[in-house]
């Protein structure tokens, strides 16, 4: 079991470094930093969110969120919409340009993962898939379900597959 723990830890660190698209490593003027990508991913999966919710979800300060949102808005990737009930507040949504940018980064990530899996045999892929599904089921049943969504990797919303009452098997099939 100790060997498995060590290997999972090494795998987690390796994947965190390996499966980062080049566009996130060297974002350029229209690109995204890794933090901006994660923030946009959250905003896309949690429409009409607000800065305070983002600060809480990412455990960062309100001024940091404000700066990140300002930069994303300047790039045209998000829009701030006045809150209908509170003139001081805004809701944050992804723009079509932001959604397209996210899709491009996700396509890069998928390509990196495909290259990683290329050398594996079909049997190895099947075994890996079963192992990942089992691990996802374990995560979904043992973690505080209010903290993380096994579908979008963020604080859960009503769009979360787990919240919608689907089983863990359905969640892992959709990943």
DRENNUMI-65942 format. One record per residue (C-alpha): residue number from 1; x, y, z. Coordinates in pm, whole numbers, plus 50000, padded with zeros to 5 digits. Example, Ala and Ser with C-alpha at 12.3 -4.5 7.8 and 13.67 -1.06 7.14 Angstrom:
2
<site nr="1" xx="51230" yy="49550" zz="50780"/>
<site nr="2" xx="51367" yy="49894" zz="50714"/>
***
This chain:
175
<site nr="1" xx="50000" yy="50000" zz="50000"/>
<site nr="2" xx="50288" yy="50237" zz="50079"/>
<site nr="3" xx="50423" yy="50185" zz="49727"/>
<site nr="4" xx="50083" yy="50273" zz="49582"/>
<site nr="5" xx="50067" yy="50592" zz="49790"/>
<site nr="6" xx="50413" yy="50693" zz="49672"/>
<site nr="7" xx="50334" yy="50614" zz="49309"/>
<site nr="8" xx="50007" yy="50808" zz="49321"/>
<site nr="9" xx="50188" yy="51105" zz="49473"/>
<site nr="10" xx="50456" yy="51093" zz="49203"/>
<site nr="11" xx="50189" yy="51053" zz="48933"/>
<site nr="12" xx="49995" yy="51351" zz="49067"/>
<site nr="13" xx="50303" yy="51575" zz="49058"/>
<site nr="14" xx="50410" yy="51448" zz="48716"/>
<site nr="15" xx="50068" yy="51499" zz="48559"/>
<site nr="16" xx="50044" yy="51844" zz="48713"/>
<site nr="17" xx="50366" yy="51936" zz="48529"/>
<site nr="18" xx="50329" yy="51731" zz="48209"/>
<site nr="19" xx="49968" yy="51798" zz="48115"/>
<site nr="20" xx="50005" yy="52174" zz="48105"/>
<site nr="21" xx="49965" yy="52303" zz="47750"/>
<site nr="22" xx="50240" yy="52518" zz="47608"/>
<site nr="23" xx="49991" yy="52805" zz="47581"/>
<site nr="24" xx="49962" yy="52807" zz="47961"/>
<site nr="25" xx="50338" yy="52787" zz="48014"/>
<site nr="26" xx="50407" yy="53082" zz="47784"/>
<site nr="27" xx="50072" yy="53257" zz="47758"/>
<site nr="28" xx="50156" yy="53562" zz="47545"/>
<site nr="29" xx="49936" yy="53872" zz="47528"/>
<site nr="30" xx="49607" yy="53696" zz="47434"/>
<site nr="31" xx="49683" yy="53376" zz="47622"/>
<site nr="32" xx="49607" yy="53265" zz="47973"/>
<site nr="33" xx="49813" yy="53195" zz="48278"/>
<site nr="34" xx="49736" yy="52869" zz="48454"/>
<site nr="35" xx="49553" yy="53063" zz="48725"/>
<site nr="36" xx="49347" yy="53256" zz="48469"/>
<site nr="37" xx="49259" yy="52929" zz="48295"/>
<site nr="38" xx="49140" yy="52775" zz="48621"/>
<site nr="39" xx="48936" yy="53086" zz="48704"/>
<site nr="40" xx="48773" yy="53086" zz="48358"/>
<site nr="41" xx="48704" yy="52713" zz="48383"/>
<site nr="42" xx="48521" yy="52778" zz="48709"/>
<site nr="43" xx="48328" yy="53073" zz="48565"/>
<site nr="44" xx="48220" yy="52867" zz="48264"/>
<site nr="45" xx="48094" yy="52587" zz="48491"/>
<site nr="46" xx="47931" yy="52827" zz="48737"/>
<site nr="47" xx="47755" yy="53096" zz="48530"/>
<site nr="48" xx="47665" yy="53429" zz="48689"/>
<site nr="49" xx="47914" yy="53377" zz="48969"/>
<site nr="50" xx="48046" yy="53674" zz="49163"/>
<site nr="51" xx="48393" yy="53785" zz="49275"/>
<site nr="52" xx="48339" yy="53688" zz="49640"/>
<site nr="53" xx="48247" yy="53334" zz="49542"/>
<site nr="54" xx="48560" yy="53314" zz="49325"/>
<site nr="55" xx="48779" yy="53437" zz="49611"/>
<site nr="56" xx="48632" yy="53173" zz="49841"/>
<site nr="57" xx="48652" yy="52892" zz="49583"/>
<site nr="58" xx="49018" yy="52960" zz="49506"/>
<site nr="59" xx="49118" yy="53072" zz="49857"/>
<site nr="60" xx="49261" yy="53399" zz="49728"/>
<site nr="61" xx="49202" yy="53758" zz="49830"/>
<site nr="62" xx="48931" yy="53978" zz="49682"/>
<site nr="63" xx="49189" yy="54223" zz="49538"/>
<site nr="64" xx="49367" yy="53932" zz="49362"/>
<site nr="65" xx="49037" yy="53814" zz="49212"/>
<site nr="66" xx="48959" yy="54171" zz="49106"/>
<site nr="67" xx="49294" yy="54203" zz="48927"/>
<site nr="68" xx="49254" yy="53867" zz="48755"/>
<site nr="69" xx="48901" yy="53953" zz="48642"/>
<site nr="70" xx="49014" yy="54292" zz="48514"/>
<site nr="71" xx="49283" yy="54126" zz="48298"/>
<site nr="72" xx="49039" yy="53863" zz="48167"/>
<site nr="73" xx="48785" yy="54133" zz="48087"/>
<site nr="74" xx="49051" yy="54336" zz="47899"/>
<site nr="75" xx="49122" yy="54027" zz="47689"/>
<site nr="76" xx="48750" yy="53991" zz="47619"/>
<site nr="77" xx="48724" yy="53651" zz="47787"/>
<site nr="78" xx="48473" yy="53740" zz="48061"/>
<site nr="79" xx="48199" yy="53995" zz="48107"/>
<site nr="80" xx="48075" yy="54165" zz="48420"/>
<site nr="81" xx="47701" yy="54207" zz="48435"/>
<site nr="82" xx="47537" yy="54426" zz="48699"/>
<site nr="83" xx="47358" yy="54220" zz="48962"/>
<site nr="84" xx="46981" yy="54269" zz="48922"/>
<site nr="85" xx="46918" yy="54313" zz="49296"/>
<site nr="86" xx="47237" yy="54482" zz="49418"/>
<site nr="87" xx="47377" yy="54780" zz="49226"/>
<site nr="88" xx="47715" yy="54739" zz="49397"/>
<site nr="89" xx="47759" yy="54377" zz="49285"/>
<site nr="90" xx="47833" yy="54212" zz="48950"/>
<site nr="91" xx="47785" yy="53867" zz="48807"/>
<site nr="92" xx="48066" yy="53720" zz="48601"/>
<site nr="93" xx="48010" yy="53519" zz="48283"/>
<site nr="94" xx="48235" yy="53374" zz="48016"/>
<site nr="95" xx="48216" yy="53540" zz="47673"/>
<site nr="96" xx="48205" yy="53348" zz="47343"/>
<site nr="97" xx="48569" yy="53449" zz="47292"/>
<site nr="98" xx="48656" yy="53319" zz="47639"/>
<site nr="99" xx="48472" yy="52991" zz="47574"/>
<site nr="100" xx="48664" yy="52949" zz="47248"/>
<site nr="101" xx="48995" yy="53015" zz="47426"/>
<site nr="102" xx="48910" yy="52758" zz="47694"/>
<site nr="103" xx="48819" yy="52505" zz="47425"/>
<site nr="104" xx="49153" yy="52562" zz="47251"/>
<site nr="105" xx="49347" yy="52505" zz="47575"/>
<site nr="106" xx="49140" yy="52195" zz="47653"/>
<site nr="107" xx="49212" yy="52057" zz="47306"/>
<site nr="108" xx="49583" yy="52107" zz="47375"/>
<site nr="109" xx="49547" yy="51921" zz="47706"/>
<site nr="110" xx="49362" yy="51634" zz="47538"/>
<site nr="111" xx="49635" yy="51608" zz="47276"/>
<site nr="112" xx="49901" yy="51593" zz="47550"/>
<site nr="113" xx="49708" yy="51318" zz="47728"/>
<site nr="114" xx="49665" yy="51125" zz="47401"/>
<site nr="115" xx="50042" yy="51138" zz="47345"/>
<site nr="116" xx="50098" yy="51016" zz="47701"/>
<site nr="117" xx="49864" yy="50720" zz="47648"/>
<site nr="118" xx="49986" yy="50632" zz="47297"/>
<site nr="119" xx="50242" yy="50368" zz="47403"/>
<site nr="120" xx="49988" yy="50173" zz="47613"/>
<site nr="121" xx="49823" yy="49859" zz="47482"/>
<site nr="122" xx="49445" yy="49829" zz="47474"/>
<site nr="123" xx="49459" yy="49599" zz="47775"/>
<site nr="124" xx="49666" yy="49855" zz="47967"/>
<site nr="125" xx="49424" yy="50132" zz="47867"/>
<site nr="126" xx="49127" yy="49924" zz="47984"/>
<site nr="127" xx="49300" yy="49846" zz="48314"/>
<site nr="128" xx="49397" yy="50209" zz="48364"/>
<site nr="129" xx="49040" yy="50318" zz="48287"/>
<site nr="130" xx="48901" yy="50076" zz="48545"/>
<site nr="131" xx="49153" yy="50197" zz="48803"/>
<site nr="132" xx="49078" yy="50562" zz="48739"/>
<site nr="133" xx="48702" yy="50495" zz="48760"/>
<site nr="134" xx="48751" yy="50318" zz="49094"/>
<site nr="135" xx="48963" yy="50604" zz="49225"/>
<site nr="136" xx="48703" yy="50860" zz="49113"/>
<site nr="137" xx="48429" yy="50661" zz="49290"/>
<site nr="138" xx="48643" yy="50655" zz="49604"/>
<site nr="139" xx="48703" yy="51029" zz="49583"/>
<site nr="140" xx="48333" yy="51096" zz="49529"/>
<site nr="141" xx="48234" yy="50889" zz="49832"/>
<site nr="142" xx="48508" yy="50981" zz="50078"/>
<site nr="143" xx="48569" yy="51352" zz="50018"/>
<site nr="144" xx="48351" yy="51626" zz="50159"/>
<site nr="145" xx="48105" yy="51647" zz="49872"/>
<site nr="146" xx="48057" yy="52019" zz="49935"/>
<site nr="147" xx="48421" yy="52094" zz="49870"/>
<site nr="148" xx="48497" yy="51955" zz="49527"/>
<site nr="149" xx="48314" yy="51833" zz="49223"/>
<site nr="150" xx="48458" yy="51523" zz="49061"/>
<site nr="151" xx="48329" yy="51651" zz="48727"/>
<site nr="152" xx="48457" yy="52008" zz="48707"/>
<site nr="153" xx="48726" yy="51998" zz="48981"/>
<site nr="154" xx="48579" yy="52300" zz="49153"/>
<site nr="155" xx="48334" yy="52389" zz="49425"/>
<site nr="156" xx="48012" yy="52225" zz="49316"/>
<site nr="157" xx="47718" yy="52395" zz="49153"/>
<site nr="158" xx="47372" yy="52280" zz="49053"/>
<site nr="159" xx="47523" yy="52186" zz="48714"/>
<site nr="160" xx="47739" yy="51927" zz="48891"/>
<site nr="161" xx="47662" yy="51571" zz="48786"/>
<site nr="162" xx="47682" yy="51454" zz="49147"/>
<site nr="163" xx="47433" yy="51722" zz="49257"/>
<site nr="164" xx="47200" yy="51611" zz="48975"/>
<site nr="165" xx="47185" yy="51268" zz="49138"/>
<site nr="166" xx="47391" yy="51068" zz="48890"/>
<site nr="167" xx="47601" yy="50787" zz="49029"/>
<site nr="168" xx="47978" yy="50794" zz="49038"/>
<site nr="169" xx="47985" yy="50555" zz="48742"/>
<site nr="170" xx="47796" yy="50811" zz="48537"/>
<site nr="171" xx="48036" yy="51081" zz="48651"/>
<site nr="172" xx="48345" yy="50886" zz="48547"/>
<site nr="173" xx="48186" yy="50790" zz="48213"/>
<site nr="174" xx="48142" yy="51158" zz="48137"/>
<site nr="175" xx="48502" yy="51251" zz="48215"/>
***
